[in-house]
């Protein structure tokens, strides 16, 4: 059940129509690890932080079964920082500030104790760093899942294409799938992207759910309609953590099991958006997740009699 998570551990400052967060802990690997740890422990974390990253946050992660041996601490630099403002639709946002700080010269190192891990989750990060981690592994994991974004398609396409050849599952949102493939139809986009390397493609559609593609199979999972969406930051990373956490816990990489993983990822993401940052990830327990999963089942479960029957 061994799982490696790679990505950022950072600070965010978020503005939404419902309030301002001030500076809070964020980062792709932070959200992925908190989410995945609901299903599998330890989560072997690879990231980088500065002297300013709060010790109580690190203590909380370790108490949750997140192994920080692969997290570099640069005592003379600040942690990565991002500030953004969401529009009223909570889907579009403007970046107000980005400070790379420790990320500017980050060179990830895989600890010896992480070697032999069965599953690898590459959170959103520079593609060359994602590829570096893959190449440091002496034994290929059973499943490599990768998240990326349009920024890398604009600025590091050659590196992105190289890492795509090495991964099994790619996660992108619908606009990124269209940009990467050059196709508007998501079905056609999926075919083009899978030619680049990934056997499976997950297309996240935010409040409209997620699609899973593999060969000629397609699965759609809805998003749970929520009365309040407070902060969508990290929802995609939380989704990824729920997905890979379930896969690592069950050690089943079939298309059928990935369907369940999609639902579990969606359930975790539905918690994430309810408060700023990773607050809800620290509050929920197994009973909360089971109750949310039942809501998903009720949402899509129906009986119908077809005319031909």
Secondary structure, 3 states (H helix, E strand, C coil): CCEEEECCCEEEEEEECCEEEEEEEECHHHHHHHHHCCCCCCEEEEEEEECCCCHHHHHHHHHCCEEEEEEEEECCCCCCEEEEEECCCCCCEEEEEEECHHHHHCCCCCCHHHCCCCEEEECCCCHHHHHHHHHHCCCCCCEEEEECCHHHHHHCHHHHHHHHCCCCEEEEEHHHHHHHHCCCCHHHHHHHHHCCCCCEEEEECHHHCEEEEECCEEEEECCCCCCCCCCCCCHHHHHHHHHHHHHHHHCCCCHHHHHHHHHHHHHHHHHHCCCCCCHHHHHCCHHHHHHHHHHHHHHHCCCCCCCCC
